[in-house]
């Protein structure tokens, strides 16, 4: 059955032409049909408003500029959002750490056992004399950071593999992990140099970005309502549009 939008047909040829533009969509054909329907509704509305529709993109852009007008969100609204969701404006906990890496060699169990034994020996050395950590990292670490005494700099949660992250964030500043930490990269000896608690970002520092974000959200909401109104008022045959 043909798909008709207020009497205008959405052809199979039109659907096929759009295939490459929606190849990554979970349901490409559905996404194409819905976009074509909305495009046709917008074009029909543009014509009704007396706009030049010889260029589809320009016509729809002009219609949206005319119909979707949102005033920038005021400071009071921004502050209300800031105070309601303080967790969104926290820099997050971070650490400064160093490590010494002893790499695994794949499926060679004997080599891995020897590597672990060597790593445990170096771990004993640094636990006995933490001041030697940088020197031993330069001597033993297979990570490029070894040239900087094993320093990985400062990083937050989600930037390291889970096993490494768990070990780092459960170790106090100035301490060395009591055991080797094994990850997909090998065995690590980790020293936590500094811990930085999450810090609340001041309202003035985020006000401009927050205003832009909230204004954009308001514009998106208005767009959603506008498109829903067009769909609800249209006569669409041969296809059932999902709720917008």
N, C-alpha and C positions, 0 to 999 in steps of 0.2 A: 504494500500500500504506500502511496506517495505521502510525503510529509508536507503539509500545507500550513503556512503561517499567515493567517488572515487572507487566505486565498493564494498566497505566493508559494510556489513549490521549491522545496529544498531537494535538488536532484542528487542522484547517485554520483554523477560526475563531479559535482561540487564537493561531495564528501571525500571522494578519492583524491581530489586535488589537494586537500588539507592533510593527507596522511602523514607526510614527513614532519609537519609542524607539531604533531601530537604523538610521536612514536614512543616517547617515554611515559606517557600517561598510563595508569593502571588499566583503563578500559578506553583505548584510543578512539574507537568508533563513537562511543557514547559522548566523549569529550568533544569530538568534532561536531556532532549533531547539535549538541547544546550550544556550542559557540556560534554555529551558523544560524540557529534560531534567534539567539540574542542579537546577533549582528543584524539580521533582517528586521527585527522589532525596532532596533535603534535607528536603522535607515528609514523605516516607515515613519517613525516619530520625527526624524530630522526633516523629512519632506513635508510633514504636516506643519512643522514650524517654519516652513519657507526657506530652509537652508539649502545651499548648493550641495548636491550629493554626487557630483561627477567624480569626486575623489572620496572613496569610502572612509579612509582613515581620518581625513581632514573633516569630513562631515560629522563623524561620530565624536571627534575631539571638540568641535564647535558646539555640538549638542550638550556634551558633558559640561563644558565650560559655562554654558547658559543655564543648565538645569541643576548642576551640583555646585552650590556655592556655600562654602563653610567658612565662618569667621574663625580666625586663630583663637585657640583656647586661651582663656585669661589666666593670670598668675594665680588667682585663688583656686581655680580648678587644678592647676598643676601642683600646688602645695597640698591640696587635699589628697591627690593621688600619691604624692611623695610620702605623706604621713600615714596613709592607709597601707602602703606596701613598702615599709622600710627595708625589708630583706632584699629588695630589687636594687637597692642603692648602696650595697656593701661591696667593698673591693675584694673580699674573700681572703681567707687565710693563705699565707705563703711561707716558704722556707728557703733558706740558702743551705745547700748541701754539697758534699763531695763524695766521690766513690772510687773504689778500685775494682776494676772488672776483670774477671778471669773467665774467658769464653768457653762455652761447651763446643765439642768437636763433632756433633752429630750423633751417629749411632754407635760410636766406639765407646762401650761402657768402661773399659779399662782406662782409656785416656781421660774420660770424665771423672773417674774415681781419683786419678792422679792429680787432675786439676783441682778437684775439691780439697784434696789433702794439702796441696800447696797453698790454696786460699785460706784454709784453716790455720796454717802455719803463720801466714802474714797477718791474719786476724789477731792471733795471739800477740804478735809483735806490736801492732798498733794499740791494742788494749793495754799492754804494759807501758807503752810510751806513745801516747796520742800525738805528741809534738812531732813524731816522725811520719805522720800520715801523708803529708805532701811529698816527702822524699820517697816513701815506699810506693806511692801512686805513680810517680815518675818512673820508678824502676820496674813495676810489675803490671800496671794497668794496660789493657789492650784498647781502652777507650781513648779517643783523641784528647779527652779532657785530662788525661794523665800528664800531658805536657804542662798543664796549668795546676799541677798538684792534685788533680782529680776534681777540681771545682766544676760544678754544673750550674753555677750562678743561682739566681732566684727563680722559683717557679711555684705555681699554685696547683690546686687539685685538678685532676683531669688531664694533666700534661705528661704524666709518666704512666708506665704500665701498672696495673693494679697492685701487684705484689710489692713493687718498689714504692709506690705511693703509700701503701698501708704501713710499711716499715718506717718510712720517713716521718709521716705525720703522727706516729705513735712513739717517737723518740724525742727526748728533750734536747734543747739547744746545748751544744758543747759535748754531746754524748755520741758514742759509736754504737751501732747496733750490736747487741750481744751475740748474735749468730749471723752466719752467712745468709744472704737473701738471694734466693734463686728465682730467676725470671727466664724468659725465652732467650735472653742474650747470654746468660751464664750465671756465675756466682758473683755477688756484689758484697763488698765491705763498705758500709755507708757511715759517714760522719755528718751529723746535723750541726751546722755552724751557727745559724740564726733562725729564729721563728718569728714570724710577723703575723699578729692576729688581724683578722679582718677589720677594716676601718669603714665607718659610715662616711659616704661621700656627701658633702654639703649641698644643700638645695641650690644655692647660687651656681654651683659648678655643673649642675645637670639641668637647670631651668630651661635653657634654650633648646636642648635636645629633647627634653620631656614635652615641651610645648609643641615641637614639631611632630613627635610621636603621637601625642593625644589628638592633635589636629588631623593627622593622617588617619587615625582610627575613626574619628568622627566622619571624615570624608568617605571612608570605606563603608561605614554603616549606612550612610545616606545613599551611596551607590547601590548597596545591596537592597535597600528598601525600594529604590527607584526601579531597579530591574525586576524585582518581585511584582511591583505594580504593573509593569508592562506585560509580564507573563500572565498575570491573573486576569488582565483585561482583554487579552488576545484570544483568538480562536485558533487553536493549534490542533491539527488533525494528523493522525498517523504516528504520533509520538506523545508520550506523557513526560512532561518536564518534571524533574525532581524538585522538591521544595528548595528554594534558594535561601 
